Structures are given as C-alpha cells and as structure tokens.
C-alpha cells in the first residue's frame, strides 16, 4: 500500500489515513509518500511497517547511531533536528486544541538543546549477562557499542564494565553523570546491589546552586537544560509577589532551592526516601533554612495553602483532587512542568474550569532524538 504521511503523532509514528483506518507507522516524516504494510490492530489503533520511502522529505537525514533501527531508545534520528522540533510543536499544540479546547494564539517558544550527549541519567539493561538497551517493542536486550545520547565518559565506563555483567541474569545499571564525573550502581532483584564506580554520588553545579545526586535520585534528564530551566523559574519569580510556595514532587530539591532564595517560606513535598535524603543534604549544602519538608504522597496528602505552587508530576499528570485543592487554597500562580502533553492538556482544562488562565507556555526539548519533551507553563488566577 502507498500513502502520504499526514502528521507525526505522540509516540513518534507517522499517521496515514487509509479508507476508514488510521495507521501509525514508525520511521517516517510528515509529508512523505511511502510504501507500507498494515500489520495489526491494537484496540482502535492500526500499526504499520515502513517498506520504502517513495518521496522523501528534504528533512530526512541518515541516523548516525549504528543501533538506531534496532534499539528502542531513540525514534526520531531519521529527522533533522529542526524537523524534530517542528513535529514536537505540532504534537503539543494539537493536544492543547483537541484535549484542552484551546487554540494557542501565537508562535510557540521552544527551548532547544544540544542534540547529542545530553543525558544526565542513564539506565542500561542486563539480561542473561548481556548489557545494553531493550530492542524496539521488546524486553530483549541488544548489546551496544555506542550511545550518542550519553556523555562520552558514561559510554566509555559502560564499555569497560561489560564483562562484569556476565554473572547477572536480570539487572539494571543506573548511571548519573554531570558530563565529567559519574556514579554507577547495578541493581539486581534478589541480589545485593553492586557499585560499578568509586563515587556514590555526583556534584552538579547549576548557576548559584549545588546538588549532590546519586544514581537513585531524580534530576532533570538533560544536562544542557538544567541552567535554562532554573533561569525560567528565577526569571518568573522575580516578577511575582509570592511569599509562600509549595514544591510538589520536589525530588532532590532542583526547584526547591531557587524557590527558597526568593520566597519567605517553602514547603517541599516528596515521598521517596532516597530523594528525601538528597533533598535534606542539598538544602544543607546550599544553606537554605526556610524550607519545611513534608514526606507525603502528593496524590494522597492534604495540600497546605500557598501563594505559588510548583508541580512537576510523573507522566500521568495531576488529579482532579489535587487541582481542586490548589484552586481552593487561594493560590494566584501555578508553575506546571509536564513530560506528557496529553495529561498536561487534560489538567489545563480542569484548571481552566477553576478560573486559571494559561499565561505562558514553552516547549523544552529535553529529549532530542526521541518524541518526548518537557512543557513549562504558568497558570494565573483570572
């Protein structure tokens, strides 16, 4: 079958309409004419396979990674970087319109990244003594000799450690790196965890702040976006009159520290014990004494009132209960980071029903070569 790719969907696949079917095909670019085969149907979605490109996009490039067509880590390396950004913008604005019912009035601001060697945290899989990444749509591990997303120091460290994986049937090597230094720990079910580095944590210097991070802590994934993300927070805090702030899903305190510098009091909510330990250490390291820590599951906790909420939830987004609690608290401003445009748009619709208006929106390309991205948004009470 032959068809024209209409757009790129969330997940990185191209959309082709065939009679009453909508078929999703990986490895294509919007506007291309391709030959494809319809493979199977999963619920209401048809999956297809690219057979050949008949009319290629001028933005098609040769993927530089030798593992690209087999590894499940990247799905947009066949696009130029400008085309990746354009596709992600269409995904975001499409979900904003379709789910939230909002047509964005102007050009979308994009905070782009260096496209390679950007990962702060890497997770290598080990199965039956083989270390690498999962094959596309599979739990089979393919051995790798190169990964262009991780810093060169991480790539070299992984390659030198491969022989040590041979005794592990099922494990994961978790690596944290600031681009130079690294800490690596192998986690294996039913076995004691093994350190594959001398260091147990790595220091990140980001603007005026310092963070000590271990492989089990959460930090934003893109090394080159750390400072720009903090700059976004600080720039907008300078124009706010927020004496009290609450940092929801605060992790190891990445956003807590700039909040503490500009607000009289900050409440940091986190449930994970390892992130809490790092949070306390980072507050002490930066001498931030005006932060109260609450160990709690944000989805279950009673939210205290605050003039400003900062939320960076997991991919599933917030909940109707949390959104209602924020609205009832008297908060004037909500800074909402999201890594999923569909759940973010759903939550935006709920915030709008509570009287909040989208004031600022940016796409942060924290995950080049993949269809993932981060969203920065500011919601203001009307």
PyMOL commands that set and color helices and strands:
alter all, ss='L'
color gray80, all
select helices_A, chain A and resi 81-98+152-167+223-238+256-262+273-285+320-328+341-353
alter helices_A, ss='H'
color red, helices_A
select strands_A, chain A and resi 2-4+7-8+14-18+21-25+33-42+45-55+109-111+121-127+130-134+141-143+170-177+182-187+194-195+202-206+209-213+244-248+265-270+291-295+308-312+333-338+356-364+374-381
alter strands_A, ss='S'
color yellow, strands_A
deselect
rebuild
show_as cartoon
